[in-house]
Amino acid sequence: MRKPRDFDAELKALTDKARLLKSRKQGQLGELVMATGADALTPEELAGALLDAGATIDTARKEAWRKRGAEFFQNGGAAARRGSRKLQSGAAPNDGGASSTAGPTGAP
């Protein structure tokens, strides 16, 4: 005869696993913020930049961001850090990055 399944134990195990995955994701996002140099921004600036990025519908701009992100991961983050230093020194981005004058949809 088969042993009955313990649904409560299975549910608890799944809940614990979901909690662990969420915690790991939050940690990785924090590491990404630090690795890109975005931790130099205030929380308000970072939130505003992310909100603009999430609201943009410009596919060319998103593709430029995707390419730059892929380059970041392939090169261990060195290229993105160089790019953020250029932006801090006042040089204009040449890859379609968001400017500080962009509206809520990312359009200048």
MOPE-V630944 format. One record per residue. N is the residue number from 1. PSI is psi in whole degrees, 0 to 359 (999 if undefined). Layout:
((N/PSI) (N/PSI))
//
This chain:
((1/140) (2/147) (3/133) (4/147) (5/143) (6/90) (7/324) (8/317) (9/320) (10/318) (11/318) (12/318) (13/318) (14/321) (15/316) (16/320) (17/319) (18/319) (19/318) (20/316) (21/320) (22/317) (23/318) (24/319) (25/316) (26/318) (27/318) (28/323) (29/320) (30/318) (31/321) (32/318) (33/316) (34/319) (35/328) (36/352) (37/4) (38/350) (39/351) (40/343) (41/155) (42/158) (43/324) (44/318) (45/316) (46/316) (47/318) (48/317) (49/318) (50/322) (51/318) (52/317) (53/319) (54/333) (55/348) (56/143) (57/3) (58/103) (59/329) (60/319) (61/318) (62/320) (63/321) (64/319) (65/319) (66/316) (67/317) (68/322) (69/318) (70/320) (71/321) (72/312) (73/327) (74/326) (75/14) (76/19) (77/354) (78/318) (79/320) (80/322) (81/322) (82/318) (83/322) (84/329) (85/323) (86/316) (87/323) (88/330) (89/357) (90/0) (91/145) (92/142) (93/142) (94/9) (95/18) (96/17) (97/160) (98/140) (99/165) (100/347) (101/5) (102/144) (103/186) (104/338) (105/3) (106/358) (107/138) (108/999))
//
